Amino acid sequence: MSVGIGELLLILLIVFVIFGAGKLPQVMNDIGKGIKSMRKGLKEEEKSDKSEQEQK
């Protein structure tokens, strides 16, 4: 399941309407930080899973 360009534009439009143009850069920055944090957590989880398998 992937998000297409149309869905992405719709989501962006909804965010723009809810938060307005003034807060939009801050909201996008926060979303970017959240995505980066999530990816970092997933990588750490993969590393811990691999180390657990090596110990067995």
C-alpha positions in Angstrom: 0.0 0.0 0.0 1.6 3.2 -1.1 0.5 6.9 -1.1 0.2 8.4 -4.5 0.8 11.9 -5.6 -2.9 12.7 -5.5 -3.3 11.5 -1.9 -0.2 13.3 -0.8 -1.4 16.6 -2.3 -4.8 16.1 -0.6 -3.1 15.6 2.7 -1.0 18.6 2.2 -4.0 20.7 1.3 -5.8 19.6 4.5 -2.8 20.4 6.6 -2.6 23.8 5.0 -6.2 24.6 5.7 -6.0 23.4 9.3 -2.8 25.1 10.3 -2.6 28.0 7.9 0.4 29.4 6.0 2.1 30.8 9.0 2.4 27.5 10.9 2.9 25.3 7.9 6.8 25.4 7.9 6.9 24.5 11.6 4.4 21.7 11.1 6.4 20.2 8.2 9.6 20.5 10.3 7.9 18.6 13.2 6.6 15.9 10.8 10.1 15.5 9.3 11.6 15.1 12.8 9.0 12.5 13.6 9.7 10.5 10.5 13.5 10.7 11.2 13.0 9.5 14.7 10.7 6.7 13.6 13.4 5.5 11.1 16.1 5.7 13.7 14.0 3.6 16.1 13.3 1.0 13.4 17.0 0.7 12.6 17.9 0.3 16.3 15.2 -2.4 16.6 16.7 -4.3 13.6 20.2 -4.1 15.2 18.9 -5.4 18.5 17.0 -8.3 16.8 20.2 -9.2 14.9 22.3 -9.2 18.1 19.8 -11.3 19.8 19.8 -13.9 17.0 23.6 -13.9 17.1 23.6 -14.7 20.8 21.5 -17.7 20.3 
